[in-house]
Amino acid sequence: MKSLQIFLVSLVSLMILTLSSCQIIGDIFKAGVGVGIFLVVAVVAVVIFVIAKIAGGGK
């Protein structure tokens, strides 16, 4: 489980450092609104999951 957390944090950090927000928005609209909404919801869910695991611990 610890390796999964490290992987997710590394992945999110890599995405933040390599992709600018304008590029992400442009790619989302190229892919289509439905896919874009799905991607936004998925990213928000992953961020919330990672923050909950880091802040809440493994209770």
N, C-alpha and C positions, 0 to 999 in steps of 0.2 A: 504494500500500500504506500509505503514511503517513496518507493521509486516512481510510482504513478504521480504522486504530488510533485516530485522533482521534475518529471517529464512535462507535466502540465505547466508548471511555473516557467520552465525553460522555453516551452513552445510559445506561451503568451509573451514572454520577454522578447523572444526573437521576432515575433510578429510586430510588436510595438516598435522595435528598433528598425525594422526593415521596411515597413509599409507606412506611407504617409496617409493621413485620413482622406485626402482628396483622391488618392489612387484607389483606396478601398471603396469609396462612394462611387467612383466611376466604374469600377469593375462590377459592383452590385447592380448598377443600372444597365450595364451591358448584358448581364446574365438574366435580367428580368426582375420584375417587382416581386413576384411570388417567391422566387429563389432568394432574393435579397432579404425579404422579411424573415424567411426561414433562417438565413445565415445570421442575421442580427439577433434573433431570439436565441439561437444556438450559442452564439458568442456570449451573450449576456448570461445565459444559464451556466456556461462553463466558468465565467468570472465569478458569479455568485457561489458556485460550488467550491471553487478554489478558496475564496475568501472565507467561506463557512468552515471548510476543513482546517484552514490555517488558524482562524480565530477561535473556533469552537473546540478544536482538539478532537481526539478520537473517543469521545464519551460513549 
